[in-house]
Amino acid sequence: MDEFVQIFNDSPPDDVATSVRLLLLLTVLSLAPGILILMTAFTRIVIVLSFVRTSLATQQMPPNQVIIGLALFLTFFIMAPVLSEVNERALTPLFNEEIDLDTAYEEASVPFKEFMSKHTRQKDLELFLSYTEAERPETIQEIPLTVMVPAFALSEIKTAFQMGFMIFIPFLVIDMVVASVLMSMGMMMLPPVMISLPFKILLFILVDGWYLVMQSLLQSF
């Protein structure tokens, strides 16, 4: 350990700055999955897309890789203004050595807090604030991320399930109609899902379902 500290102290300033930047980059990359899932639009998008596949009963079509990839690109598209603001307010000044790491963290959290606050229910936010027994914040910037992030995630899950329920309704009607027809014909041993699947796919194609789902997701933000 002492030898490592001695080597670090003897290194030129430029090498030290590069090492710090590399360490910072590795830290951000290690936290990126959690940040992506809990602080962006990814949670709502991936849940809604999973509901679409489940309601169609197409098993693994589209595959998980397609759903995750589509959710990622939609997330980057929706979060582009927030990420751009974070880059301007925090990352660029930090790399130019105009601000320190603590200031960069505070500046980077502001755009995310503003985004999350727009889609967080007051009830969910008050739940975590009351648990911490902290004083009621007067501004959004005063709300700690330890409170904002779980409240935002809880609100996103509820919103996604509400959208998923609305997607399920037309396909449920088709399943009920097909099951009633099969029972009236005495074909009770034939699985209704096998017969209703082509009709559900046909309905989804005729109404341009993927376009409507994408439109609903974009408009929800």
N, C-alpha and C positions, 0 to 999 in steps of 0.2 A: 504493500500500500504506500509506504514512504517513497519507494522508488518511482511509483506512478505519479505521486504528487511532485517529486523533483523533476521528472520529465515534463509534466504539465507546466511547471513554473519556468522551465528553461525554454519552452517553446516560444516562437515569435508571436507577436500579438495577432497577426493575420491568421496564423494556424489556430490559435485559441478561439478567435471569432468564428472560424469555419467549423470548429469542433462543437461550439455551443449551438450554432445553427443546425448542425447535423443531429445533435442530441434533441433539440427542440422539435425537429421534423419527425424523428423517430417516436417521440412522445405523442405528438399529434396523431401520427398514423396508428399508434396502438390504441388511442381513444376514439379513432374515427368511426368504427362500427357503432359504438354506443351513441356518439353524437349524431350520426346519420339516422339511427332508428328513433331516438327519443326527442330530438330537437328539431326535426325537419318534417316535411310532409310525407315521408316514406311510410310511416306506420299506417296512415289512413289509406294510402294508395294500394299498398300490398294486401291489406285486409279486404278492401273492396274487390280487387282483382281475384283474390282467392274465393270470395263469395260468388263471383260470376262463374268461375269454373265449377264450383260445387253445385250451384243452381242448375247448370246445364247438365250435370252428371256425366261429364265427358272423361271422368277418371283423371288421367295425367295430360289432358289436352286443353290448353297449351301447357307445355312442360314447366316445371318449377324454374328452370333457368330463364325461360322467356318471361315469366311473370316477374321474377326478381330484376332482370335486366330492364324491362319496361318500366318498373317502379323506380329504379335508379335514375333512368334518364328523365322521367317525368319529375322526379324530385329535384334534380339539378336544374331543370327548366323552370320550375316554380320558385326554387330558392335562389335563382340567379341574382335578383336584386339584393337579397340579403348577403349573399357571399361577396358580391361586388363591394357592398358597403363595408363589410368586414375587412376586405383587402385594402380599401382606401384608408380606413380609420385605424387599423391595427397592424396588419402584416407589413405593408409597405413602409410606414414610419419605423417599425421595429427593425426591419432589415437594413434600413438606412441609418440606424442607430440614433434616431430622433427621440424615441421614447424607450423606457425600460420595459421589462417583461410584465411586471405587475400592471402598468398602465395599459399595455397592449391587451392584456386579459380583460381589463375593465371595458376598454373600448370595443373589443370583439363581442362581449356579451350583450351590449346594448341592442344591436340589430336583432339578435336572436330573441331577446326578451320582448322586443316590440312585436316581432312576428308571432311568438308563442302567445302573448297576451291577447291578440286578436282572435285566437281560436281556443282559448281556455275559458271554461265556464266558471263563473264566480263561485258556484257551490264547490267545485273541485279545488279551487285555489284556497278557499276558506277552510276546507278540510285539513290541508297540510299546514296552513298557518296556525290554526287552532291547536294542532298536535305539537308544534314547536313552541307554543305559548309565547311567541314573539309579538312585539308591538306591531299594530297594523301599519303597513307601509303607506306613505302618502303618494308615492310615484311608482311607476313601473320599474325604474332603475333601482329602487331600493329593495325590490323583491329578490331574495337570494335564488340562485339557480337550483339549489337543493330543494326549494319549494316549487319553483316554476316548472322544472322539468317533469316531475311526477304528475303534477296537476295537468300539464299540457298533454302528457301521454294518456292519462285517464280520459280526458275530454276527446282526444283523437280516437280512442278505441270506441267510445260510445257513438261518436258521429259515424265512424266506419260501419258499426253494426246497424245503425239506423238506415244508412244507404244500402247495406246488404239486404236488410229486410224488404225494402222496396223493390230490389232486384228479384228477390225470391218469389214475390206474389204472382206475377204472370206465369212463371214456370210451374208453380204449385197448382194453379188453376188447370193447366194442361194435364198434369199428373192426375188430378181428381177426375177430369172428364174422361181420360183414357181408362182409368180404373173403373169408372161407372159403366162405360161401354163394354169393357171386357166381362164385368160381372153380369150385365144384362144378356150377354151372349153365351154365358156359361163357361167362359174360358178363364176360370179363376186360378188355374195352375200356371198361366202365362204371366211372367213378371211385367207389370205395367211400365216399368222404366224402359224395358227393351223396345216397347212400341212408342212411348212418348218421346224418346230421345231424338229421333229424326224430326218430329214436329217442333220440338224446342229449338233445335239447331236451325230449322227453316224459319221459325219466327224470329230468332235472333238475327239471322241474315237479312230478312225482309225489312226489319226496322232499323237496320244498320246499328246493331247493338254496341259494337266496340266504339263507334263514334259517339254514341249517346253516353256511354260510360265515361269516356275520356272527357267529354264536354262537361258532364256533371262534376267530375273530379276537379277540373280546372276552375269551374265557376264556384265551387265550394271554397276555394282559397281566394 
